[in-house]
């Protein structure tokens, strides 16, 4: 029983590393629509935290 629990622990660790790797790869190569949205012009209001994207 203890051996099974240790194997489950390694499985969780492997799953966590795989999810971290997938997330890192996804963030390093974002989809085209995300890149296009990030490079769109913005109108900044009095408060910098509030920004309004301009319509194309």
N, C-alpha and C positions, 0 to 999 in steps of 0.2 A: 504494500500500500504506500509506503514511504517513497519507493522508487517511482511509482506512478505519479505521485504529487511532485516529485522533482522534475520529471519529464514534462508535466503540465506547466511548471514554472519556466522551463526553457522554451516551451511553445509560446507562452505569453511574451517572453522577451523577444523571440524571433518575430512574432507578429508586430510588436511595437517598433522594432527596427525596420521592418518592411514598410509599415505605414509611414514612418518618418522619411524613408528613402523615396516613397511615392510622392509624398507631399513636397519634398525638396525638388524633385524632378518637375513636378507640376508648376511650382513657383518659378523655376528657372526658365521655363518655356511656356509663357502664358498664351492663351488663344488670341487670335487676331482681333476679335471684338473688344477684348480687355485692353489690349495695347492701343487700339484706336480711341477708346473711351478715355484712357489715361492721358493721351496727347491732345485731347480736344481743348479748344480755348475756354477760358473761364472768366466770368465777371466777378470781381471781388467786391464785396459790400464793405460797410464800415467795419464790421467785425470780420477778421480774417477767417474765423472758423466757419462762417456761413459763405459758401461760394455757390454761385448759380451758373450751371453750364449753359453756354450760348447755343441756340438752335442753329443747325447748319443751313 
